[in-house]
Amino acid sequence: MSVTTLPRLGFLYLDYVMRFFNNSNFKGWPDKIEQVVYRWGNDKQRFVDEVRQKKIDVLIGNIPATAYEAFKEIRKALPEVRFVPSLESQFSNKSKENVTRFCRKFDLGHPGTQILYDSQQGIDYLQQCEYPKVIKRSYGPSNYGGYFVHKVDNSAEALALVASKNYQPLYVQDCLPLQKDMRVMLIGHKPVCAFWRIAGQDQWLTNTSQGGRMSYRNIPMGALELAAQASKAAKAEYFSADIAEHQGKYYILECATAFAAFSYVRDWIGQYLMWDLSGGRFPAPHVPLFSWEELGKIKPELLRTLRNIGFSRYSPSSDGTMYSNDLAGEPFMMERTEPSLSSDIPASLIDREQNLPQAVLQQAAAGAATAPERLESEPMTLETLTMTELMTLYGMDERLAAAIIEEIATHPQAGFEQLATLEQVAPALLERWKLEIKLRGAPD
């Protein structure tokens, strides 16, 4: 039954962060959709005041890892506002550690994982564990094309990597012998797009930015079922999971509400949210299962530009009475999500780690919630930029950001002058970055 008064919607945007939704994704919504921009720094109270001043009922948008803790405080100040996705649904966006916590809480298949906060304990583990292993940079929802995912085949390789990268905490997973994995996108817990990511020749990473390719054919039902189970556990309106298959079992490698999606998928999400928020006044999108196999035959360059794709339900013509239902036997139905609860957030992994010195436990418990998120009083400089923040700079891409991180680690005091030695960095681009970082580091 449709609601008599539509809620007032607002897009949640953040300065320097790519926008997932815009008005065209909510085609047909009759009322103005407000926009509220979070400007980093000491901006929480101003943001809260603007949301209240615009009388927004629903804030729609993803929150990057670097702002997650700030928005937990903002959400507390706006208890009457629905966040879509909820902060609880976006829990896994913040870190690989959170993905593991999420999978453990809801008993979702995932690779065996060790998360070690104490450096000596990490070294001891790497000296005696079985190989190969995968070591990842935990912080942030994405590995930025796999540049922070490393396969190590023995303890010498592992210890050398840890010494050079200094990832904290040490996040180590069993290495499944894979040449491909799957990306599954869901709306209302129903898979609407899925594809294999297949590693390039002599490669083990499946990321397309590292030579991998995509195939939409023959996605197994077991992977779709695990993705839907994870989406329901997250209570997410839209969700994505990277899934591996090994010896007939399925494992979640990554999952988040923040993911790259074709424009037509964002249109479907907008249509789904219009249906949900209007109480059914607008129709829910009808997306047949495995429709991605046919769409995937289109040239990728063209597929990225397609908008407003729709599927009607099949209604056969007949001279007499005929009963037909094209959803008969459909294993997935698009449905509304359940309200999130504070109890949905998994308990800290720190409490479960064994044999950690008490001082390490106390330090991790005090700092894990915010580290490495920047304190609002901390100035923003080139040396303190996280990978997530680097990716928001004008003209930045994954390869260049990874090169900059390496350059800063090698020459931590050199600053902008050292970046000028990178051939990918034009002088005009460097000046633009200087200005952006200066503006973002300035107090309100």
MIPAGU-804168 format. One record per residue (C-alpha): chain; residue in one letter; x, y, z. Coordinates in nm, 4 decimals. Each point is the difference from the previous one (the first is absolute). Example, Ala and Ser with C-alpha at 12.3 -4.5 7.8 and 13.67 -1.06 7.14 Angstrom:
2
<A A <1.2300 -0.4500 0.7800>>
<A S <0.1370 0.3440 -0.0660>>
end
This chain:
444
<A M <0.0000 0.0000 0.0000>>
<A S <0.1488 0.3345 -0.1023>>
<A V <0.0710 0.2739 0.2501>>
<A T <-0.2100 0.3166 -0.0208>>
<A T <0.2951 0.2356 0.0535>>
<A L <0.3342 -0.0766 -0.1547>>
<A P <0.3072 0.0399 0.2213>>
<A R <0.2393 0.2844 -0.0783>>
<A L <0.3134 -0.1496 -0.1531>>
<A G <0.3539 0.1295 0.0114>>
<A F <0.3153 -0.1151 -0.1775>>
<A L <0.2922 -0.0391 0.2398>>
<A Y <0.3102 0.1250 -0.1787>>
<A L <0.3561 0.0543 0.1191>>
<A D <0.2454 0.2510 -0.1405>>
<A Y <0.2563 -0.1617 -0.2323>>
<A V <-0.1815 -0.3346 -0.0051>>
<A M <-0.1629 -0.1355 -0.3159>>
<A R <-0.3799 0.0099 0.0122>>
<A F <-0.1823 -0.3304 -0.0329>>
<A F <-0.3535 0.1409 -0.0507>>
<A N <-0.1538 0.3054 -0.1608>>
<A N <-0.3526 0.1118 -0.0886>>
<A S <-0.0063 -0.1955 -0.3255>>
<A N <0.0191 -0.3263 0.1974>>
<A F <-0.3332 0.0939 0.1645>>
<A K <-0.1928 0.0634 -0.3183>>
<A G <-0.3598 0.0934 0.0747>>
<A W <0.0424 0.1030 0.3638>>
<A P <-0.2368 0.2978 0.0135>>
<A D <0.1621 0.2019 0.2771>>
<A K <0.3307 0.1810 0.0184>>
<A I <0.2858 -0.2154 0.1264>>
<A E <0.2251 0.2047 0.2268>>
<A Q <0.3783 -0.0215 0.0045>>
<A V <0.2164 0.0183 0.3118>>
<A V <0.3800 0.0032 -0.0286>>
<A Y <0.2352 -0.1022 0.2792>>
<A R <0.3132 0.2159 -0.0233>>
<A W <0.2357 -0.1939 0.2302>>
<A G <0.1864 0.1730 0.2807>>
<A N <-0.2155 0.1363 0.2817>>
<A D <-0.3180 -0.0265 -0.2044>>
<A K <-0.2243 -0.2357 0.1982>>
<A Q <-0.2179 0.2593 0.1712>>
<A R <-0.0436 0.2111 -0.3137>>
<A F <-0.1001 -0.3147 -0.1917>>
<A V <-0.2546 -0.0973 0.2676>>
<A D <-0.1442 0.3519 0.0023>>
<A E <-0.0404 0.0002 -0.3802>>
<A V <-0.1797 -0.3357 0.0012>>
<A R <-0.2408 0.1311 0.2619>>
<A Q <-0.0460 0.3333 -0.1767>>
<A K <-0.0934 -0.1806 -0.3243>>
<A K <-0.2329 -0.2322 0.1953>>
<A I <0.1456 -0.3099 -0.1645>>
<A D <-0.1580 -0.3322 0.0965>>
<A V <0.2279 -0.2363 -0.1950>>
<A L <0.3704 0.0496 -0.0796>>
<A I <0.1176 -0.2151 -0.2898>>
<A G <0.3671 -0.0650 -0.0645>>
<A N <0.3089 -0.2013 0.0888>>
<A I <0.2477 0.1147 0.2630>>
<A P <0.3731 -0.0569 -0.0663>>
<A A <0.2162 -0.1737 0.2573>>
<A T <0.1718 0.3250 0.0971>>
<A A <-0.3328 0.1553 0.1065>>
<A Y <-0.1678 -0.3041 0.1572>>
<A E <0.0749 0.0878 0.3616>>
<A A <-0.1078 0.3626 -0.0514>>
<A F <-0.3322 -0.1144 -0.1450>>
<A K <-0.0658 -0.2290 0.2931>>
<A E <-0.0074 0.3194 0.2064>>
<A I <-0.2096 0.1810 -0.2613>>
<A R <-0.2519 -0.2846 -0.0044>>
<A K <-0.0369 0.0244 0.3790>>
<A A <-0.0808 0.3694 -0.0383>>
<A L <-0.2649 -0.0783 -0.2663>>
<A P <-0.2014 -0.2902 0.1465>>
<A E <-0.3090 0.1020 -0.1996>>
<A V <0.1827 -0.0308 -0.3353>>
<A R <0.0257 -0.3298 -0.1860>>
<A F <0.3441 -0.0586 -0.1522>>
<A V <0.0000 -0.2098 -0.3177>>
<A P <0.1965 -0.2220 0.0277>>
<A S <0.0007 -0.0001 0.3800>>
<A L <0.3259 0.0463 0.1904>>
<A E <-0.0329 -0.3620 0.1103>>
<A S <-0.0392 -0.1132 -0.3618>>
<A Q <0.3147 0.1949 -0.0895>>
<A F <0.2035 -0.1614 0.2778>>
<A S <0.1916 -0.2203 -0.2455>>
<A N <0.0913 0.3004 -0.2153>>
<A K <0.2581 0.1230 0.2488>>
<A S <0.2612 -0.2761 0.0000>>
<A K <0.0923 -0.3574 -0.0848>>
<A E <0.0041 -0.0589 0.3742>>
<A N <-0.3663 0.0990 0.0123>>
<A V <-0.0795 -0.2348 -0.2899>>
<A T <0.1460 -0.2867 0.2025>>
<A R <-0.1903 0.1074 0.3121>>
<A F <-0.3216 0.0139 -0.2052>>
<A C <0.0542 -0.3463 -0.1506>>
<A R <0.0810 -0.1543 0.3371>>
<A K <-0.3039 0.1509 0.1708>>
<A F <-0.2438 -0.1260 -0.2617>>
<A D <0.1791 -0.3289 -0.0773>>
<A L <0.0697 0.0884 -0.3628>>
<A G <0.2594 -0.2010 -0.1889>>
<A H <0.3333 0.1837 -0.0200>>
<A P <0.3685 -0.0980 -0.0264>>
<A G <0.1852 -0.0833 0.3204>>
<A T <0.1262 0.3340 0.1324>>
<A Q <0.2422 0.1169 0.2680>>
<A I <-0.0137 0.3626 0.1189>>
<A L <0.3019 0.0787 0.2160>>
<A Y <0.0561 0.3283 0.1836>>
<A D <0.3275 -0.0826 0.1714>>
<A S <0.3049 0.0176 -0.2292>>
<A Q <0.1950 -0.2758 0.1737>>
<A Q <-0.2992 -0.2313 0.0017>>
<A G <-0.0394 0.0699 -0.3721>>
<A I <0.3639 -0.0894 -0.0669>>
<A D <-0.0312 -0.3189 0.2054>>
<A Y <-0.3121 -0.0988 -0.1940>>
<A L <0.1602 0.0633 -0.3414>>
<A Q <0.3008 -0.2114 0.0985>>
<A Q <-0.2050 -0.3096 0.0812>>
<A C <-0.3197 0.0156 -0.2127>>
<A E <-0.0647 -0.1990 -0.3170>>
<A Y <0.0389 0.1716 -0.3376>>
<A P <-0.1016 0.1455 -0.2397>>
<A K <-0.1787 0.2889 0.1727>>
<A V <-0.1572 0.3257 -0.1089>>
<A I <0.0916 0.3155 0.1938>>
<A K <-0.2252 0.3036 -0.0413>>
<A R <-0.0096 0.3573 0.1129>>
<A S <-0.3037 -0.0133 0.2256>>
<A Y <-0.1171 0.3586 0.0018>>
<A G <-0.2492 0.1227 -0.2595>>
<A P <-0.2838 -0.1696 -0.1850>>
<A S <0.1942 -0.0620 -0.3196>>
<A N <0.3432 -0.1280 -0.0907>>
<A Y <0.0151 0.2570 -0.2803>>
<A G <0.0480 -0.2506 -0.2766>>
<A G <0.1898 -0.2495 0.2119>>
<A Y <0.3023 0.2233 0.0616>>
<A F <-0.0130 -0.0772 0.3729>>
<A V <-0.0515 -0.3766 -0.0318>>
<A H <0.3136 -0.2143 0.0054>>
<A K <0.0572 -0.3720 -0.0419>>
<A V <0.2932 -0.1433 0.1967>>
<A D <0.1308 -0.3534 -0.0503>>
<A N <0.2282 -0.0351 0.3023>>
<A S <0.0943 0.1659 0.3272>>
<A A <0.2939 0.1887 -0.1504>>
<A E <-0.2286 0.1709 -0.2535>>
<A A <-0.2595 0.0720 0.2684>>
<A L <0.2465 0.1544 0.2454>>
<A A <0.1605 0.2125 -0.2718>>
<A L <-0.3437 0.1253 -0.1085>>
<A V <-0.1048 0.0844 0.3553>>
<A A <0.3274 0.1860 0.0584>>
<A S <-0.0480 0.2113 -0.3132>>
<A K <-0.3747 0.0644 0.0210>>
<A N <-0.0583 0.0198 0.3768>>
<A Y <-0.3724 -0.0717 -0.0335>>
<A Q <-0.1851 0.0346 0.3309>>
<A P <-0.1648 -0.2196 0.1046>>
<A L <0.1602 -0.2981 -0.1721>>
<A Y <-0.2828 -0.1520 -0.2073>>
<A V <0.0870 -0.3482 -0.1307>>
<A Q <-0.2291 -0.2364 -0.1890>>
<A D <0.0294 -0.3524 -0.1300>>
<A C <0.0786 0.0152 -0.3711>>
<A L <-0.2632 -0.1861 -0.1965>>
<A P <0.1432 -0.1399 -0.3270>>
<A L <-0.2106 0.2117 -0.2340>>
<A Q <0.0255 0.1341 -0.3505>>
<A K <-0.3371 0.1736 0.0213>>
<A D <-0.2587 0.1270 0.2451>>
<A M <-0.3493 0.1490 -0.0248>>
<A R <-0.1508 0.3440 0.0584>>
<A V <-0.3711 -0.0072 0.0887>>
<A M <-0.2113 0.3172 0.0284>>
<A L <-0.3347 -0.0100 0.1790>>
<A I <-0.2985 0.2299 0.0413>>
<A G <-0.2503 -0.0862 0.2711>>
<A H <0.1975 -0.3232 0.0545>>
<A K <-0.0583 -0.1102 -0.3606>>
<A P <0.2998 -0.0502 -0.2319>>
<A V <-0.0334 0.2397 -0.2950>>
<A C <0.3499 -0.0213 -0.1490>>
<A A <0.2782 -0.2552 0.0366>>
<A F <0.3169 -0.0858 -0.1852>>
<A W <0.3200 -0.1969 0.0250>>
<A R <0.3250 0.1905 0.0391>>
<A I <0.2680 -0.2097 -0.1678>>
<A A <0.3712 0.0577 0.0604>>
<A G <0.2210 0.0981 -0.2912>>
<A Q <0.2728 -0.2229 -0.1350>>
<A D <0.2627 -0.0827 0.2651>>
<A Q <-0.1952 0.2089 0.2525>>
<A W <-0.1754 -0.1025 0.3214>>
<A L <-0.1953 0.3223 0.0650>>
<A T <-0.3339 0.0130 -0.1795>>
<A N <-0.0411 0.3806 0.0033>>
<A T <-0.0686 0.1390 -0.3464>>
<A S <0.2499 0.2814 0.0668>>
<A Q <0.2706 -0.2671 0.0256>>
<A G <-0.0796 -0.1883 -0.3177>>
<A G <-0.3069 -0.1945 0.1101>>
<A R <-0.3037 -0.0400 -0.2234>>
<A M <-0.3727 -0.0395 0.0606>>
<A S <-0.2412 -0.2754 -0.0973>>
<A Y <-0.3726 0.0015 0.0727>>
<A R <-0.0571 -0.3663 -0.0795>>
<A N <-0.0845 -0.2851 0.2362>>
<A I <-0.0002 0.1673 0.3407>>
<A P <-0.0758 -0.2868 0.2428>>
<A M <-0.3123 0.0146 0.2129>>
<A G <0.2051 -0.0641 0.3150>>
<A A <0.1819 0.3317 -0.0419>>
<A L <-0.3292 0.1869 -0.0477>>
<A E <-0.1450 -0.1653 0.3090>>
<A L <0.3008 0.0996 0.2140>>
<A A <-0.0163 0.3585 -0.1299>>
<A A <-0.3712 0.0214 0.0812>>
<A Q <0.0638 -0.1430 0.3471>>
<A A <0.2641 0.2683 0.0610>>
<A S <-0.2269 0.2760 -0.1323>>
<A K <-0.2778 -0.1055 0.2368>>
<A A <0.2419 -0.0165 0.2937>>
<A A <0.1164 0.3539 -0.0813>>
<A K <-0.3625 0.1176 -0.0442>>
<A A <0.1264 0.1896 -0.3023>>
<A E <-0.2220 0.1596 -0.2633>>
<A Y <0.2808 -0.0577 -0.2494>>
<A F <0.3067 -0.2147 0.0469>>
<A S <0.2943 -0.1582 -0.1775>>
<A A <0.2111 -0.3042 0.0818>>
<A D <0.3154 -0.1457 -0.1516>>
<A I <-0.0215 -0.3764 0.0311>>
<A A <0.2443 -0.2842 -0.0632>>
<A E <-0.0839 -0.3633 -0.0685>>
<A H <0.2352 -0.2775 0.1112>>
<A Q <-0.0764 -0.3711 0.0101>>
<A G <-0.3738 0.0585 -0.0172>>
<A K <-0.0094 0.2559 0.2826>>
<A Y <-0.0468 0.3768 -0.0229>>
<A Y <0.1910 0.2678 0.1880>>
<A I <-0.0540 0.3752 0.0363>>
<A L <0.3191 0.1886 -0.0843>>
<A E <-0.1416 0.3535 0.0262>>
<A C <-0.3439 0.1536 0.0494>>
<A A <-0.1343 0.3556 0.0271>>
<A T <-0.2809 0.2375 -0.0891>>
<A A <0.2604 0.2133 -0.1813>>
<A F <0.0877 -0.1497 -0.3374>>
<A A <0.0474 0.0942 -0.3626>>
<A A <-0.3267 -0.0506 -0.1898>>
<A F <-0.1172 0.0615 -0.3540>>
<A S <-0.2295 0.2987 -0.0425>>
<A Y <-0.3016 -0.2214 -0.0678>>
<A V <0.0601 -0.1858 0.3292>>
<A R <-0.0044 0.3329 0.1840>>
<A D <-0.3280 0.0752 -0.1806>>
<A W <-0.1420 -0.3279 0.1309>>
<A I <0.1142 0.0841 0.3531>>
<A G <-0.1688 0.3405 -0.0280>>
<A Q <-0.3205 -0.1622 -0.1249>>
<A Y <0.0127 -0.2535 0.2853>>
<A L <0.0466 0.2771 0.2581>>
<A M <-0.2904 0.1958 -0.1495>>
<A W <-0.2185 -0.3114 0.0363>>
<A D <0.1185 -0.0589 0.3552>>
<A L <-0.0242 0.3604 0.1247>>
<A S <-0.3403 0.0608 -0.1605>>
<A G <-0.1582 -0.3097 0.1503>>
<A G <-0.0550 -0.1442 -0.3468>>
<A R <-0.1350 0.3117 -0.1728>>
<A F <0.2759 -0.0482 -0.2578>>
<A P <0.0645 -0.3440 -0.1514>>
<A A <0.2981 -0.2072 0.1048>>
<A P <0.2419 -0.0863 -0.2795>>
<A H <-0.0500 -0.3412 -0.1565>>
<A V <0.3427 -0.1483 -0.0779>>
<A P <-0.0108 -0.3627 -0.1213>>
<A L <0.2644 -0.2276 0.1444>>
<A F <0.2993 -0.0517 -0.2323>>
<A S <-0.1021 0.2960 -0.2192>>
<A W <0.3644 0.1041 0.0386>>
<A E <0.0989 -0.2836 -0.2328>>
<A E <-0.1792 0.1724 -0.2881>>
<A L <0.1048 0.3526 0.0979>>
<A G <0.3571 -0.1231 0.0291>>
<A K <0.0079 -0.0719 -0.3724>>
<A I <0.0031 0.3750 -0.0633>>
<A K <0.3356 0.1684 -0.0538>>
<A P <0.1185 0.1316 0.3408>>
<A E <0.0563 0.3533 -0.1279>>
<A L <-0.3646 0.0113 -0.1068>>
<A L <-0.1301 -0.1872 0.3048>>
<A R <0.1403 0.2704 0.2290>>
<A T <-0.2121 0.2644 -0.1725>>
<A L <-0.3373 -0.1765 0.0013>>
<A R <-0.2733 0.1564 0.2141>>
<A N <-0.3600 -0.0703 0.0979>>
<A I <0.0039 -0.3685 -0.0936>>
<A G <-0.3218 -0.1734 0.0983>>
<A F <-0.1539 -0.3455 -0.0212>>
<A S <-0.3739 -0.0640 -0.0103>>
<A R <-0.1606 -0.3098 0.1433>>
<A Y <-0.0945 -0.2596 -0.2561>>
<A S <-0.3737 -0.0092 -0.0751>>
<A P <-0.0893 -0.2579 -0.2678>>
<A S <-0.2997 0.0701 -0.2233>>
<A S <-0.2860 -0.2491 -0.0031>>
<A D <-0.3495 -0.0337 -0.1448>>
<A G <-0.1301 -0.1515 0.3223>>
<A T <0.0802 -0.0024 0.3689>>
<A M <0.3666 -0.0658 0.0624>>
<A Y <0.2019 0.0203 0.3181>>
<A S <0.3679 0.0817 -0.0164>>
<A N <0.2563 0.1334 0.2391>>
<A D <0.3522 0.0606 -0.1241>>
<A L <0.1226 0.0101 0.3623>>
<A A <-0.0894 -0.3634 0.0599>>
<A G <0.3044 -0.1684 0.1466>>
<A E <0.1890 0.3306 0.0348>>
<A P <0.2573 -0.0626 0.2778>>
<A F <0.0476 0.3708 0.0809>>
<A M <-0.2585 0.2696 0.0534>>
<A M <0.0757 0.3714 0.0284>>
<A E <-0.1154 0.1017 0.3462>>
<A R <0.0194 0.2825 0.2494>>
<A T <0.2779 -0.0063 0.2558>>
<A E <-0.0554 -0.0335 0.3709>>
<A P <0.0814 0.2966 0.2255>>
<A S <0.3572 -0.0045 0.1279>>
<A L <0.0739 -0.0378 0.3702>>
<A S <0.3055 0.0893 0.2043>>
<A S <0.0364 -0.3711 0.0788>>
<A D <0.0671 -0.0638 -0.3711>>
<A I <0.3517 0.1366 0.0476>>
<A P <0.2364 -0.2919 0.0733>>
<A A <0.1980 0.0013 0.3227>>
<A S <0.3636 0.1005 -0.0210>>
<A L <0.2437 -0.2573 -0.1290>>
<A I <0.2460 0.1299 0.2549>>
<A D <-0.1974 -0.1705 0.2751>>
<A R <0.0462 -0.3352 -0.1744>>
<A E <0.3730 0.0162 -0.0737>>
<A Q <0.1987 -0.2465 0.2089>>
<A N <0.3251 0.0490 0.1925>>
<A L <0.0324 0.3723 -0.0630>>
<A P <0.1785 0.1978 0.2712>>
<A Q <-0.2476 0.2039 0.2051>>
<A A <0.1714 0.3253 -0.0975>>
<A V <-0.0481 -0.0821 -0.3699>>
<A L <-0.3663 -0.0855 0.0568>>
<A Q <-0.0595 0.3292 0.1791>>
<A Q <0.1803 0.2004 -0.2671>>
<A A <-0.1875 -0.1719 -0.2836>>
<A A <-0.3349 0.0360 0.1757>>
<A A <0.0601 0.3709 0.0459>>
<A G <0.1229 0.0681 -0.3505>>
<A A <-0.1621 -0.2528 -0.2341>>
<A A <-0.3300 0.1881 -0.0207>>
<A T <0.1569 0.3107 -0.1465>>
<A A <0.3395 -0.0988 -0.1396>>
<A P <0.1003 0.0736 -0.2622>>
<A E <-0.2830 0.2530 -0.0376>>
<A R <0.1220 0.3552 0.0291>>
<A L <-0.0931 0.1924 0.3104>>
<A E <-0.2025 0.3107 -0.0804>>
<A S <0.2673 0.2168 0.1637>>
<A E <0.2830 -0.1607 -0.1988>>
<A P <0.1160 0.2066 -0.2991>>
<A M <-0.0198 -0.1639 -0.3419>>
<A T <0.3369 -0.0229 -0.1727>>
<A L <0.1438 -0.2031 -0.2824>>
<A E <0.1822 -0.2277 0.2458>>
<A T <-0.3173 -0.0756 0.1990>>
<A L <-0.2332 -0.0668 -0.2956>>
<A T <-0.1547 -0.3451 -0.0001>>
<A M <-0.0448 -0.1978 -0.3206>>
<A T <-0.3723 0.0747 0.0120>>
<A E <0.0681 0.3739 0.0174>>
<A L <0.2628 -0.0160 -0.2743>>
<A M <-0.2536 -0.1620 -0.2313>>
<A T <-0.2270 0.3039 0.0388>>
<A L <0.2574 0.2463 -0.1375>>
<A Y <-0.0587 0.1424 -0.3474>>
<A G <0.1300 -0.2203 -0.2807>>
<A M <0.1095 -0.2835 0.2331>>
<A D <-0.0177 -0.3658 -0.0962>>
<A E <0.0880 -0.3236 0.1748>>
<A R <0.3451 -0.0517 -0.1496>>
<A L <0.1094 0.3578 0.0649>>
<A A <-0.1340 -0.0034 0.3569>>
<A A <0.1864 -0.3235 0.0705>>
<A A <0.3207 0.1506 -0.1414>>
<A I <-0.0419 0.3082 0.2196>>
<A I <-0.0513 -0.2112 0.3130>>
<A E <0.3217 -0.1861 -0.0786>>
<A E <0.1865 0.3264 -0.0678>>
<A I <-0.1146 0.1554 0.3275>>
<A A <0.0987 -0.3139 0.1916>>
<A T <0.3465 0.0097 -0.1582>>
<A H <0.0529 0.3755 0.0451>>
<A P <-0.2323 0.0976 0.2889>>
<A Q <0.1414 0.3515 0.0417>>
<A A <0.0364 0.0987 -0.3652>>
<A G <-0.3586 0.1219 -0.0533>>
<A F <-0.1286 0.1348 -0.3286>>
<A E <0.3462 0.0528 -0.1441>>
<A Q <0.0581 -0.3749 -0.0061>>
<A L <-0.3270 -0.0603 -0.1882>>
<A A <0.1249 0.2230 -0.2781>>
<A T <0.2480 -0.2770 -0.0856>>
<A L <-0.2846 -0.2366 -0.0936>>
<A E <-0.0491 0.0117 -0.3743>>
<A Q <-0.3782 -0.0380 0.0344>>
<A V <-0.0267 0.3237 0.2001>>
<A A <-0.0209 0.3133 -0.2143>>
<A P <0.0953 0.3330 0.1682>>
<A A <-0.3541 0.1380 -0.0441>>
<A L <-0.1460 -0.3108 0.1639>>
<A L <0.2392 0.0325 0.2921>>
<A E <-0.1056 0.3619 0.0564>>
<A R <-0.3655 -0.1051 -0.0071>>
<A W <0.0649 -0.2621 0.2694>>
<A K <0.1832 0.2515 0.2172>>
<A L <-0.3025 0.2287 -0.0098>>
<A E <-0.2507 -0.2796 0.0683>>
<A I <0.1961 -0.1314 0.2989>>
<A K <0.0456 0.3516 0.1367>>
<A L <-0.3739 0.0712 -0.0234>>
<A R <-0.0958 -0.3327 0.1542>>
<A G <0.2429 0.0454 0.2886>>
<A A <-0.1219 0.3494 0.0863>>
<A P <-0.2354 0.0365 0.2977>>
<A D <-0.3564 0.1133 -0.0626>>
end
